[in-house]
């Protein structure tokens, strides 16, 4: 029975592939080359500008304290390889301008504040707006502050251990970091030196330049997904939240959060769930939304530790 | 990258060193199959081409950082799957796919092939109703015929997880198909 199913599946995917009317190979290579050239030129220019800025900063300012502490990372076998830094947990408001994380100076010339990333991605953490990201960028160029914003792994771990408060999700298991976006698999150590993945966090560069900071925009979901509300839609309280889960004796907790607040704006707990690709749904009320984007997070655990898996989505705040 | 290849030389076939563009070689060898891989996951040719081009651009920008260039194809597969996953979330392609056919079928004339095509369509539709990880694992296994270890590397998960995804994926696929039959 299974072998028949496998044979039919194999035939179907091959038929699907063979019927794909992709453009001739030759058409795409020049496009790829042009994009590579453009990206390299941009990097080169920004590197020069950055070098000038750093030299200027070194000559004129004392080096500010490097608050870069440590983040644990692990290979697939669970062996820790490096230790890296945690980060501040929430954004703050400075003179009416939201800046995250605390301790950073604000720019005297805040730029316009379009509050989404390209292609409709929502800025979830740590910067609520592009203005806040640029404020940090200016401060970094001036004094090298908060360099962890340039490290996707550290940003992802800071998001889980700091902002979400999932202190047990403290390992980077793997990552795929490109020029403008990154996928970081975070998780935790289990018995026997093994690791278990809790989520794949999707980050994007917020702003322009090689020193644009990383911003969490979502997760790539698998056995635990959050599909309602749709990503990028406007959310109002009370909010219906739903998705799918594969697991046994799961216990779902849903929170609504925003970058500028350390506490959740709302929470719903504890929804029993389980089985294979089983739908779940709950409602959550929330108050106090002021940021342009909100993070909705669903988490489950209780077998080995409090939080073992989670997924997030980003929505627009009705404000 | 320098490569030794056979080239015509004074009417004979000899060996000479010629400069070979590694990007062009990789592109020639893998572009089309990667687009097809992405189409199975995404169901949209245009988005799939975009995802694959993104992967090539990223690879080229990081070329110097690759410790082992033999792993470039595996890197490309991982990048394509990550990109496809992001596209699925961004555009909700799965939700729209039912109402939009962007993959052109080459329907054969014999009536006998109609049933076969119908079964293929049902299979692909059922595949798209699985979770993204199960769909990816099944696609890598039954389209690219990758062994479990390579699937694990490509998906960034453990071999044990791959077994689970394949096992549950097939079971769920059978369930979805039987639901359709009812």
Interface residues (C-beta under 8 A of the other chain):
Chain A: X1 X2 X5 X6 X8 X9 X10 X11 X12 X13 X14 X15 X16 X17 X18 X19 X20 X21 X22 X23 X25 X28 X29 X31 X32 X33 X35 X36 X39 X40 X76 X119 X120 X121 X173 X174 X176 X178 X179 X181 X183 X185 X194 X197 X200 X202 X218 X220 X221 X222 X223 X225 X230 X231 X244 X246 X276 X277
Chain B: X23 X24 X27 X28 X31 X32 X33 X35 X36 X37 X39 X40 X45 X48 X49 X52 X53 X56 X57 X58 X60 X61 X62 X78 X79 X82 X85 X86 X89 X90 X92 X103 X104 X105 X106 X116 X117 X119 X120 X121 X123 X124 X127 X130 X131 X132 X133 X138 X139 X142 X143 X156 X157 X158 X168 X170 X171 X172 X173 X174 X177
